[in-house]
Amino acid sequence: MSQDTMQDNSLMSLVARAWQLDAGVEEAIFDFDNKSVAFLTTTGAVALAPAADPDEAENRTRIESGVGRMMITSRTKPTMPLLKFSAPESHFVSVCSGWNGGFVAVTESGQIYSIKVDGQIDPLCEGKRGRPRALVTNGPTKNIAALFENEICVLGSDGALLAAKQLESPASDLAFSPDGKSLANADCGGVSILSISENLKEERRLTHSASHARAAWSPSGRFITTALVDGGLHTWRLADGLSVPMLDYPSPSRHFNWGPSDGFLATSGAFRIVCWPLADKDLSAIRSIPLETGTKGIVLVTATAAQGKRNLVAGGYDNGNVVICETGKPDELLLRGVDGHAVRALAWSDDGLSLAIGTSGGFTAVARFPSYMFK
């Protein structure tokens, strides 16, 4: 990474479009086609921004005369306002990537909606199943899965019911396999892997005596990781069932995400960004070899986002700081300074050049970096 273009807090004003919402941000996500960004607020509203920046920094880069250094000139075009809207009834509690600039969202009463790029909201299925616990979508299959208190249902992108399963005990989260053929269902005691083509029949059970909250499948499908309710994480390698706990976090890991080719797992919940090297490693030794990434301090990391192209991680802090680091190295590129509001949401675009940011104070932004910055 290069900091020659600009230093410290001024970088945000040069590379990002920013907005102020009247409520805190809970989620930020790009659609599967990287045309739009959605921000979900604590009041259950959704705000949309186009992913493309008409005044992106790449087009404002100049060679500084006499020095030969890259510099970014100031923005000259106005930032268009966010498209903001609420659910037709109730409040949105979760939003997921959709297609062609759109998104899928669910309300607290269990109604699932499609949200188009122009803000049009359409119900995807009839009936309300009660307060949802999880909503996930899969890019390749264009399927949608929702978890309710006693039921899992899988829908096609048109809302058609593809599979459903009644649960004997409550579960906490869902995650699609990369190919969309299976679901990981996290609960108290482990994870069940369910076959979508066989009406969510259990294919395999991964056990660990703890309450498992959030779940994530690695990009290659080789690993499943869950966040533990009492703190820390747990990872299974599916080839042989080997599992390992990742403990000793001072705070629950609300965010954890995978780097390219399953190379590392980036996690929040500590006083620095914690990355676990998993590719071609002995999992039994992993608890003693996290990659020390960024600088250790006295402020908790509240959000992380692993870039999908390189060994880079964006980290957001409880005080509002946002930094970008290379895994295993102490150097930090400071994107955003302290404002006292925790960073609650971070998300990279597929090309690894755009970063969406949301804070508990309602600050939202989409930063678009010049391609040379991460070479």
C-alpha positions in Angstrom: 0.0 0.0 0.0 1.1 3.5 -0.7 0.4 6.6 1.5 2.0 9.0 -1.0 -1.3 10.3 -2.2 -2.6 11.8 1.0 -2.1 11.3 4.7 -4.4 10.8 7.7 -8.0 12.0 7.8 -7.8 14.0 4.6 -7.8 10.7 2.6 -11.5 10.2 3.4 -12.5 13.5 1.8 -10.5 12.7 -1.4 -11.6 9.1 -2.1 -15.1 8.8 -0.5 -18.6 10.0 -0.9 -20.1 10.4 2.6 -23.6 11.0 4.0 -25.1 11.5 7.5 -28.2 9.5 8.4 -30.5 10.2 11.3 -29.9 6.8 12.9 -27.0 4.4 13.4 -25.9 1.9 10.8 -26.2 -1.8 11.4 -25.2 -3.3 8.1 -23.5 -2.2 4.8 -23.5 -4.5 1.8 -22.9 -4.4 -2.0 -25.3 -6.2 -4.3 -23.9 -9.3 -6.2 -23.4 -7.2 -9.3 -21.6 -4.4 -7.5 -24.0 -1.8 -8.8 -25.4 -0.5 -5.5 -24.6 -0.3 -1.8 -27.3 -0.7 0.9 -27.1 0.6 4.5 -29.5 -0.8 7.2 -30.2 1.6 10.1 -31.1 0.8 13.7 -34.5 2.2 13.1 -35.2 -0.4 10.4 -34.8 1.9 7.3 -32.7 1.1 4.3 -30.6 3.7 2.3 -29.2 3.0 -1.1 -26.2 4.5 -2.9 -24.9 3.8 -6.4 -21.6 1.9 -6.2 -20.0 3.9 -9.0 -18.5 7.2 -8.1 -18.8 9.8 -10.9 -15.9 11.7 -9.5 -13.7 8.8 -8.4 -10.1 9.5 -7.3 -8.6 7.5 -10.1 -9.7 10.3 -12.5 -8.4 13.0 -10.2 -4.8 11.6 -9.9 -2.0 13.8 -11.0 1.8 13.6 -11.0 3.1 16.3 -8.6 5.4 18.6 -10.6 9.1 18.5 -9.5 8.5 15.6 -7.2 7.1 12.9 -9.4 4.7 11.8 -6.7 1.1 10.8 -7.2 -1.4 13.2 -5.7 -5.2 13.3 -5.7 -6.9 16.6 -6.4 -10.0 17.7 -4.6 -13.5 16.5 -5.6 -15.3 18.8 -8.0 -18.7 17.1 -8.5 -21.5 17.1 -5.9 -22.4 13.9 -4.0 -25.9 12.8 -4.8 -28.1 12.1 -1.8 -28.9 8.6 -0.6 -32.2 6.9 -1.6 -33.9 6.3 1.7 -37.1 4.3 2.4 -38.8 2.2 5.0 -40.7 -1.1 4.9 -44.3 -1.0 3.8 -45.2 -2.5 7.2 -43.1 -3.1 10.3 -39.3 -2.5 10.1 -36.5 -4.1 8.2 -34.2 -6.1 10.5 -31.8 -7.6 7.9 -30.7 -6.8 4.3 -28.8 -9.1 1.9 -27.2 -8.8 -1.5 -29.6 -9.1 -4.4 -29.0 -8.9 -8.2 -28.8 -6.2 -10.8 -28.4 -3.5 -8.2 -31.1 -4.8 -5.9 -31.3 -6.3 -2.5 -33.4 -8.7 -0.4 -34.7 -7.7 3.1 -36.9 -9.1 5.8 -39.0 -7.2 8.3 -39.4 -7.9 12.0 -42.8 -9.6 11.3 -41.1 -12.1 8.8 -42.2 -10.6 5.5 -39.4 -10.9 2.8 -39.1 -8.2 0.2 -37.1 -7.5 -2.9 -35.6 -4.0 -3.2 -34.9 -2.8 -6.7 -32.2 -0.3 -7.5 -34.7 2.5 -7.9 -36.1 1.8 -4.4 -39.2 -0.2 -5.5 -40.2 -2.7 -2.8 -42.1 -5.9 -3.7 -43.1 -8.8 -1.4 -41.3 -12.0 -2.4 -43.7 -14.4 -0.7 -47.1 -14.5 0.9 -47.4 -14.8 4.7 -45.4 -13.8 7.7 -43.5 -16.4 9.8 -42.7 -14.3 12.8 -39.5 -12.5 13.7 -36.6 -13.7 11.7 -33.2 -14.7 13.1 -31.2 -14.8 9.8 -31.5 -13.9 6.1 -28.9 -15.0 3.5 -28.7 -15.0 -0.2 -26.5 -16.9 -2.7 -25.1 -15.4 -5.9 -24.7 -18.4 -8.2 -28.1 -19.9 -7.5 -30.0 -16.7 -6.8 -31.6 -18.4 -3.8 -32.7 -16.9 -0.5 -32.8 -18.6 2.9 -34.5 -17.3 6.0 -34.3 -18.6 9.5 -37.2 -18.1 11.9 -37.7 -19.4 15.5 -38.8 -22.8 14.5 -38.4 -23.0 10.7 -35.9 -22.6 7.8 -37.2 -21.8 4.4 -35.4 -21.5 1.0 -36.9 -19.4 -1.8 -36.0 -18.8 -5.4 -35.3 -15.2 -6.5 -39.0 -15.0 -7.6 -40.2 -16.0 -4.2 -41.1 -19.6 -5.0 -40.7 -21.9 -2.0 -37.9 -24.4 -2.8 -37.5 -26.1 0.6 -38.6 -25.9 4.2 -37.7 -27.5 7.5 -39.3 -27.4 10.9 -36.7 -27.1 13.7 -36.9 -29.1 16.9 -34.9 -26.4 18.8 -34.1 -22.8 18.0 -31.1 -22.0 15.7 -29.1 -18.8 15.5 -27.7 -18.3 11.9 -27.5 -19.6 8.4 -24.8 -19.6 5.8 -24.9 -20.8 2.1 -22.1 -22.9 0.8 -20.3 -21.1 -2.0 -22.0 -23.3 -4.7 -25.4 -22.7 -3.0 -26.2 -26.4 -2.7 -26.0 -26.6 1.1 -26.8 -24.5 4.2 -24.9 -24.3 7.4 -27.3 -24.0 10.4 -25.6 -22.8 13.6 -27.3 -23.6 16.9 -26.5 -24.4 20.6 -24.0 -27.3 20.2 -22.7 -26.9 16.7 -23.6 -26.7 13.1 -25.8 -28.8 10.9 -25.1 -29.0 7.1 -28.4 -29.2 5.2 -29.0 -30.3 1.6 -31.2 -27.9 -0.3 -32.1 -30.4 -3.0 -33.2 -32.9 -0.4 -35.6 -30.5 1.3 -33.0 -29.5 3.9 -32.1 -33.0 5.0 -29.2 -33.0 7.4 -26.1 -34.2 5.6 -23.6 -33.8 8.4 -23.4 -32.6 12.0 -20.4 -30.7 13.4 -20.4 -30.6 17.1 -18.9 -28.3 19.7 -20.3 -27.8 23.2 -21.0 -24.1 23.1 -23.7 -21.6 21.9 -22.9 -20.7 18.3 -24.1 -17.4 16.9 -23.0 -16.2 13.5 -21.7 -18.6 10.8 -19.6 -18.2 7.7 -18.5 -20.7 5.0 -15.0 -20.1 3.5 -14.9 -19.0 -0.2 -13.6 -22.5 -1.3 -16.0 -24.4 0.9 -13.2 -26.0 2.9 -14.0 -24.4 6.2 -17.0 -23.3 8.4 -16.5 -20.8 11.2 -18.9 -19.7 13.9 -18.8 -16.9 16.4 -19.4 -18.1 20.0 -22.0 -16.3 22.1 -19.6 -16.2 25.1 -16.7 -14.9 22.9 -14.2 -16.3 20.5 -14.8 -18.4 17.4 -14.7 -22.0 16.3 -13.6 -23.4 12.9 -14.1 -26.8 11.3 -12.1 -28.2 8.4 -14.7 -30.2 6.4 -12.3 -32.6 4.7 -11.4 -34.4 8.0 -13.7 -32.8 10.6 -10.7 -31.3 12.5 -11.8 -28.3 14.6 -10.2 -25.7 16.7 -11.4 -23.0 19.0 -10.1 -19.4 18.7 -10.6 -18.0 22.2 -9.3 -15.2 24.5 -11.2 -12.4 22.8 -12.1 -9.5 25.2 -15.3 -8.9 23.4 -17.6 -11.1 21.1 -16.5 -11.2 17.5 -19.4 -9.5 15.7 -17.5 -9.5 12.4 -15.4 -12.2 10.9 -14.7 -12.7 7.2 -12.4 -14.7 4.9 -9.5 -13.5 2.7 -8.8 -14.7 -0.8 -8.4 -18.5 -1.3 -9.2 -19.1 2.4 -5.8 -17.6 3.2 -6.8 -16.0 6.5 -9.8 -15.3 8.7 -10.1 -11.6 9.8 -11.9 -11.0 13.1 -13.1 -8.2 15.3 -13.5 -8.3 19.1 -9.9 -7.5 20.2 -7.7 -4.5 20.6 -6.1 -5.0 17.2 -7.2 -6.7 14.0 -6.8 -10.5 14.6 -6.2 -12.7 11.5 -5.9 -16.4 11.6 -3.8 -18.1 8.9 -5.7 -21.2 7.8 -4.5 -22.1 4.3 -2.3 -25.2 4.4 -1.8 -24.9 8.1 -2.0 -27.4 10.9 -5.2 -26.3 12.6 -4.2 -27.9 15.9 -1.5 -25.2 16.2 -3.5 -22.2 15.1 -4.5 -20.9 18.5 -0.9 -19.9 19.1 -0.1 -18.3 15.7 -2.6 -15.5 14.9 -1.2 -12.9 12.4 -0.4 -9.7 14.3 -2.0 -7.2 12.0 -2.0 -3.5 12.5 -1.1 -1.8 15.8 -2.3 -2.9 19.2 -4.0 -0.2 21.2 -6.6 0.4 23.9 -9.7 0.7 21.7 -11.7 -2.4 20.5 -11.9 -3.3 16.9 -15.7 -3.5 16.2 -15.8 -4.3 12.5 -13.5 -6.0 9.9 -13.7 -6.6 6.2 -11.2 -8.8 4.4 -10.6 -7.7 0.8 -11.2 -10.5 -1.7 -8.3 -9.8 -4.0 -5.2 -9.3 -1.7 -4.1 -9.9 1.8 -5.7 -6.7 3.0 -8.1 -6.0 5.9 -10.2 -3.0 6.7 -10.7 -2.5 10.4 -13.1 -0.2 12.2 -12.8 0.8 15.8 -15.1 1.6 18.7 -14.0 5.3 18.5 -14.7 5.7 14.8 -11.3 5.0 13.3 -11.0 3.1 10.1 -7.7 1.7 8.9 -6.5 -0.6 6.2 -3.7 -3.1 6.9 -1.8 -5.9 5.2 -2.1 -9.1 7.1 0.8 -9.9 9.4 2.2 -6.4 9.2 2.0 -3.5 11.7 1.6 -0.7 9.1 -1.8 1.0 8.9 -3.3 3.3 6.3 -5.6 5.6 8.2 -8.7 6.3 6.2 -11.0 7.8 8.9 -10.2 9.5 12.2 -11.9 9.4 15.6 -15.4 10.8 16.1 -16.6 8.8 19.1 -19.0 6.6 17.2 -18.3 2.9 16.8 -17.8 1.5 13.3 -20.6 -1.0 12.9 -20.4 -2.0 9.3 -17.6 -2.5 6.7 -17.8 -4.2 3.3 -15.6 -4.4 0.2 -16.8 -4.6 -3.4 -15.8 -7.6 -5.4 -13.0 -5.7 -7.3 -11.4 -4.7 -3.9 -11.4 -1.0 -4.7 -14.6 0.2 -3.0 -15.2 0.1 0.8 -18.6 0.8 2.4 -18.6 2.2 5.9 -21.3 2.7 8.5 -21.1 3.9 12.2 -23.3 4.0 15.2 -23.6 7.7 14.8 -25.2 7.5 11.3 -22.1 8.3 9.3 -22.1 6.4 6.0 -19.6 6.4 3.2 -18.4 4.6 0.1 -14.7 5.0 -0.5 -13.3 4.3 -4.0 -9.6 3.9 -4.1 -7.3 4.4 -7.1 -6.1 1.1 -8.5 -2.4 2.0 -7.9 -2.9 2.4 -4.1 -2.9 -1.3 -3.3 -0.2 -2.4 -5.8 
